[in-house]
Amino acid sequence: MPIITARILTGRSTEMKADLVRELAQAAVRALGVREEQIRVLIEEYPPEHWGAGSKTKTELDGGSNK
């Protein structure tokens, strides 16, 4: 049973997350040759102050502050 985890920033709509689940599941069906009902997709959401690139958080990269 494939388990796919997507880690994304908060702020996406329910519809966008449903589309992501659907697209990831369909990709796994094509790539792995498994049935769709065997696939599990987990979405983990993080606020921008908990997401970093290099030594800066996403909040800082966007011009905001963590304070």
C-alpha positions in Angstrom: 0.0 0.0 0.0 1.7 3.2 -1.1 1.6 6.1 1.3 2.3 9.5 -0.2 2.9 12.5 2.1 2.6 16.1 0.8 4.0 18.8 3.0 2.6 22.2 2.1 2.2 25.7 3.5 -1.1 26.6 5.0 -3.6 28.6 3.1 -4.7 26.3 0.3 -8.4 25.8 -0.2 -10.2 22.5 0.5 -10.7 22.1 -3.2 -7.0 22.6 -4.0 -6.1 20.0 -1.4 -8.7 17.6 -2.9 -7.2 18.2 -6.3 -3.7 17.4 -5.0 -4.9 14.2 -3.4 -6.6 13.1 -6.6 -3.5 14.0 -8.8 -1.0 12.3 -6.5 -3.2 9.1 -6.4 -3.6 9.0 -10.1 0.2 9.5 -10.6 0.8 6.6 -8.2 -1.6 4.4 -10.2 0.2 5.1 -13.4 3.8 4.9 -12.0 3.3 1.9 -9.6 0.6 0.0 -11.3 -1.5 -0.3 -8.1 -5.2 0.2 -7.7 -6.4 3.6 -6.6 -8.0 2.3 -3.4 -4.7 0.9 -2.3 -3.1 4.4 -2.1 -3.1 6.7 0.9 -2.3 10.4 0.6 -1.5 12.5 3.7 -1.3 16.3 3.6 0.7 18.0 6.3 0.3 21.7 6.5 2.8 24.2 8.0 2.5 27.9 8.7 5.1 30.1 6.9 7.0 30.7 10.1 7.6 27.0 10.4 8.9 26.6 6.9 12.5 27.5 6.0 14.8 27.7 3.1 18.5 28.2 3.9 18.6 30.3 7.1 15.3 32.1 6.6 11.7 31.2 7.2 9.1 31.6 4.4 7.7 34.6 6.4 11.1 36.3 6.2 11.6 35.4 2.6 8.2 37.1 1.8 9.4 40.2 3.6 7.6 39.6 6.8 8.9 39.2 10.3 8.9 36.2 12.7 8.5 38.6 15.7 
